[in-house]
Structure formats: structure tokens, C-alpha cells
Amino acid sequence: MSEERALDSEGPVLQEPRFELRLEADDAYAIGEEGSFHVSLRPGANFEMEARYPCRVAVVAGEGIDLPRSELARRDASRLDAEEARFDVHFTPRQGGTHRCVVDVEFAVCADNGCFPMERRLAMELPAS
């Protein structure tokens, strides 16, 4: 995934006819305590997640956020089946304030007429105090 790629959504939700991609976070996180947010991908009507294609998540967090792992692969998914792909992204806020995260997701959805590999980029804010 390219570092120069533009955002597909400034917010935590991106809906297209073939899928819905959602970043789910808590309202606030405690400084110095591990937290997590979730990347959820659900195929649209008449589509399903495709197991033959890569499915991965890459996260770039702003200063003040420590990520033990910035990339997650298929094997790291907390759920991955025809109906949903879900990844749990663990992090620790090191300072207070609102921290921007950019999340790249690579995946494919399939229907009777073929498979559609995609890459999408979303951004979200993680508040810490």
C-alpha cells in the first residue's frame, strides 16, 4: 500500500455497494494503558469475503501512540469468514490529546460475476487522557 495514497474517507466509516468498512473505537483511552480499536469489513448484498486474496491492515499512528504491531495479516484476524473480516488493533497512548490514525485495508470481495481486490484508506481520531 502506497504511503502517498489519498484517503478514501476522513471518517471511520466507508460504505460502497460492494462492502462496508468501519473503524470502531472507544470514546476515550487512558494514558499508559493498552487499548484497542477494531477494523470491521462486511461485504455488501450478494458479495462475500474471499479467502484466496490477501486481507491485511496497516496502521500509521500519530506521535503519542505506540503500536506493538503496525501491520496485521489474515492470520491475525479475530474473525475472518465469508460474512466479515475483523481485526483488533492494540495500542498504548503515551500522551493526552487526540491522536490521528490512518488505516489501510487490503481485501477482496466476490460475487457470482467475479472477485474484486481492493485497497482503501480511512482515518480516525483516538482520544486519550
Disulfide bonds with the S-S distance in Angstrom:
Cys110-Cys115 1.89
